[in-house]
Amino acid sequence: EKYPGDSNLAYDNASVYPEYENLKNKFKGKQWYELENEFIFNEKDSLFFFGKKGFKYFIPAFMIASIEAFDETDNLPDIVIGKFTLPTEIDDIILANQIKLDSINRQNPERLNDFFRNSLKEKNKQIHTFIDCMIDFNKEQCKSIRDFLEYMTKYSDELYNDPQIAIERYWFQF
């Protein structure tokens, strides 16, 4: 993934929340693959302030740190898994539309994303934000995210956020 540019790291809400400006200053010009685990651990709350492009670019560093130093990460894996978990409101939509879901060709993720987006028009903004962020990942990146979540299932007993739920709600398709 190409560096998204300094102005695309965080949402432009610095006037309301100074955390956005702090994030830009801390991650500005950095390459995700050069970040030390200790930096990632200290900046784990940044995951809540990244914009779509910044999140997409830097999330591999947070995923790798979660795996490499699981016992030292505090709640980093939970934060990462939480960011990859479609909000619970989707459960009602999926149950109500199970017949439609079954008829959609799972080999065509774009069509499934369109289904989610159209079904969610009147639903929670968090769901829209999740879908809008995740559909920017390409198939290989989505497969890597699913692999990460599947790997993290071995720690399910130690985690607050269950990676299996993240897989069942969205990542099953990859």
N, C-alpha and C positions, 0 to 999 in steps of 0.2 A: 504494500500500500504506500502510495506517495504521501509525504508530509502535507497536511491540508492547508498549511499557511497559518501564520500567527493569528490572523483575524478570525479563523474558523475553529479555534480550539474550544471556545466556550460560547454559550448563548450570550447575546448582547444585553445582559441585565445588570451591568456593573453599577448603574445609577441606583438600582434598588438593593442589590446584594453585592457587597464588595468581594465576596468569595469568587465571583466570576473573574474579576480583574486579577485577584491573587493567583487563580489557576493559570490564566494567560501568562503571568510573569514567571511562574514556576516551570511551566512546560514549553515555553516559547523557544523555538529552534531546536528542541531536543528530538532525538530519534528514539522510538519506542524500544528498540533492541539494545540500546546502550544504557538504559535505566537500570540502576542497581536495585536489588530487592529491598534494601533498607529504605531507599527513596520511595519505592512503591508502597511499602507498609506505612510510611509516614504520610503519604498523600492519598490514601485509599478513599477518603471522603471526596476527593476530586471527581470520582465516578458519578457523583450526583450533579456536577456542574458542567461537565463536558457537553458541548454541542454534538450533533450527530456525527460530523466529520472528525472531531477530536476524539470522541468515544471510539469510533471505528478504527482510528489510527492507533490509539494507545491501549485498547483493551487487551491485545495479546500480551503486553508486559504484565498486566494484572493477572491474567490467566496463568502465565508461566510462573510468576511469583507464588501464586496460590498452590501450585503443584510442587515446585521445588522446595519450598520451605513451609509446608502445611502446618507443622507444629509451632512455627514461629509467627504465623500470620495474623494471630488474633482473629478478628472477624472478616478479614479480607475475602476468603472464599465465599462466605455468606453474602457479602455485598455483591460480588461478581455474579453469583448464582441468582440473587434477587434481581439484578439488572437484566438477566436473561430469562426471567420468568414472566410470562404473560399474566397480567392481573387477574384475580379470581372472577371478575365479572364475565370473563370469556366462558367460564364453565356453563353458565346458564344458556348462553348463545349456542355453544356447541351441542348441548343436549337438545335444545329446541330445534336445531337444524341438522341433527344427525343424519337424516336421510340425504340431505343435500351434500353433506361432507362425504358420505359414502359414495356418492355418484361422481364426485370430482376426481379426476385422474391425478393421483399423488405424484406422478412423474412430471407434473407441470406445476411447480411451486408458485409461479406467477399467478396462475388461475386460483390457487388456494388463497394467496394473499389478497387477490381481488375479492374473493368471497368474504374473507374476514373484514376487509375494509368496508364493503357494502353492507354487511350485517351489523357493523358497528357504528353506523352513521349517527345513531341517537344515543350511543353509549358513552361511557366514561372517557374523559380526555386522556387519562393514563393509558388506556388501551390503544387509542389512536397514536399517541406518542411512541409507544412500544413498537407497533407495527411500522410506523414511518421510519423509525430508526433501524429496525432489523432488516427491512427489505432492501436496504442499501448494501448489505453483505452479499458477495457472490456465492455461488454454490460451494466452492472449495472452502471459503471462510465459514459458511454455515455448517459444513461437515466438520470442520475443526472445532467449532463451538459445541456441536453435538458430542464429538469425541471427548472434549473437556468435561462436559456434563456427565457423560457416561463414566469417565474416570472418577469423577468426584462422588459418584454413587457409593463407592467403597467407604466413604467417610460419612455417609448419611446419618449415622447415629450421633456424630459429633457436630452436625450442622443444624442450624435453625431452618434455613431454606433447603428444601428437598430438591436435589437436582433432577430426580425422576419426575417430579411435577413439572419442572421446566420443559423436560423432554416431551411429556404427554400433552402439554398445552400448546406447544409450538414446534419444537425441534424434531418431533417424530418424523417429519416430512423429509428430513435430509439424511 
